[in-house]
Amino acid sequence: MENRLRELRAARRWSQADLADRCQVSRQAINAIETGRYDPSLPLAFTIAYVFGLTIEQIFRPDRPETTGNPARQ
């Protein structure tokens, strides 16, 4: 899943620890989400969206499906 977490956090000059505190998760969890190693649970995605005052869709986007070999896309 793609996300804008790093961009949004940097715009507010928050560290990963600052955002983690606001979301009540570990700094490592924020790092894993930012780097795409972990997709947040739905409740955590809602919390992150609330902290930034945005919708989930404004922060998270599904990975784009491959267009080759997909009969529905041809």
N, C-alpha and C positions, 0 to 999 in steps of 0.2 A: 504494500500500500504506500503510495506517495503521500507526503505531508509537507506542510509549510511551518512546522513547529520551530525549527531553528531560525527561520526568517522572522517569524512573529515574536519570538523570545528576544532576538537581537534588537529588534525595533524598540522594544521596551527596556533594553539594557538589563535584562534579567539573566542571571547565570542559570545553568541547569539546576543547581541547588535551589535557587529562588523559585523556579517554576515547580520543582518537585515539592517544595514546602507548600505552595499554594494548592497543589493537587493531592497532597498527602500520599505521595509515593516516594521511592528512592530516586536519587540523582541518576543511578545506573538505569532505572526504568526509563527516565526521560532520554538518556543517551541512546538506549536501545531503540526507542521509538524514532528518534531523530535520524538515526543511521539506517533505519529500515530493517533492523534485525528482529523487531518485535512489533506486532500490531496490537494496539491497545484494546482492552475489552470495551464493550459498548458503554458500561457505566463510566469508565475512565475517559473515553472519548467525549462523553457528555460533560464531564467535569472539566476537561481541557477546554472545550468550546465555551463553557460558562466563564472560566477564568479569563479568556480572551474576549468575551462578549461577542462571539461569532457563532455561526452554526457549524455543525460537524462537517457539512459539505464544503464549507469555506476553508477548512483546515486539512481534511483528509480526502484523498481521491484514490479510487481503486487503480491498480496497475492497468495499463492499457493492454488489452488482449492482442496477441499476435494476429496479424491479418493474413499471413500465409498459412495455407492449409485449413482454414476455417471456412467451410462451405456456406455458413450463414452470412459471412462478410463478403462473399464473392459475387 
